[in-house]
Amino acid sequence: MGYVLSEVKIKNQAVINASGTNIHPILMYIGNSSDAVEGTIFSITTSELQQADDYEVDEYIRVSANFKSGQKAWAYVWAETNGINT
């Protein structure tokens, strides 16, 4: 909750080459409790979480997020809107 789906221009050339674009979807923190992005919470291992961390580029940061279900889980969001890279 508090996030909207947006787009970010990434700089990592390897990811741009692999995906064919420098524009990627991203969660942007707005802070409005009425904003929410639908998704699925997965149970993963510590090793799988590390693989996800290794995969994400600098524009993304992993944060603990609150979900409408009442659960807390990790989410990758735009680093700039969370006090990083500003």
Secondary structure, 3 states (H helix, E strand, C coil): CCEEEEEEECCCHHHHHHHCCCEEEEEEECCCCCCCCCCCCCCCCHHHHHHHHHHCCCCEEEEEEECCCCCEEEEEEEHHHHCCCC
